[in-house]
Amino acid sequence: MAAADPHGEEYVKIIAIEDAIEAQLISSVLEDRGIPHQVYSFYDTAFNGLFQTQKGWGKLMAPPSFRDQVIGIVEDIRNNPPSSESIE
């Protein structure tokens, strides 16, 4: 069963997440912009992360009405990763 946001809209898979750092960065940007979302890791301790090698690190889910915004944000992050100079 899919989760639902406070407005009653069900969450759907929007994009695959490549790693934990990307998940944290994307989630932080989406929170700052008030976009409802959930990040799921495919890590399973019983299988020692086996599914992460097959499916990717995890997935990002959000209401379908936010799909274009989320994809735009993710593409921007992937195409313009933060540099160590921007942290200083």
N, C-alpha and C positions, 0 to 999 in steps of 0.2 A: 504494500500500500504506500502510495506516495504521501509525503508530508504536505501540509498546507500552511500558507502564510496567514497572518492575522486577518487578512481581508478575504480569506476563504479560497484563494486561488491555489491549486495544487502545484507542487514543485516538480519540475522535469529536469532530466540531465541536459545541461547546456554544453559542457565541454569536459574533456579529459584533462586531468592535472598531471604535470610531469614529475614533480617532486614536492617535498614538504616545504621547502623555501618558497617555491612558486605559490603553493597553497596559502601560506601565511601572507605573502605580499598581496595576492589578489583579494583575499578575504579582508585585509586591512583597507584596501582601496574601496571595496564594495561597502564596507561598514561606514567609511567616511562619507560616502555618497548616499547612504540610507537605502541601499538596495538589498532587499531580503535575499538570503542565500544560505546554503548549507554545503559544507565540504565533507566528503566521505573518503576515507582512506581504504584501499583494498587490502591493507596489511592484515594478515590473519596469523596469530601466534601459533596456532596448531600446524600451519603449513609454512611457517618461517618466511613469510613474504612471497611465497610462490606466485600468487595471483598478481602481485605488483609487476613481476617480470612479464606477465602475459597481457595484462590489461592497462598497465600504466600505474602510477602512484595512487591515483584516486579520481574522483569526479566532483564537479561543481554542479549543484542543483539550485534552481531558482524558478520563480513563476515565469511562465512563457511570455508574459507581457514585458519582461525585462531582458529577454533573450538578446536582442540587438545591442542593448547597452552593455550587457555583460561581455558579449563577444568582442565588442569594440575595445573595452577596457583590457581584456586579456590579450588581444592582438597588440595593443599599444605597449603593454608590459613586456610581451615577448619580443617585440621589435625594437624596444628602447629600454633594455635592462638598466637598472641603476648601476652606476659605476662607483668605485671606491672614492673617487674625487667628490661625488655629490653627497657623500656621507660626512665628509670632513667639515 
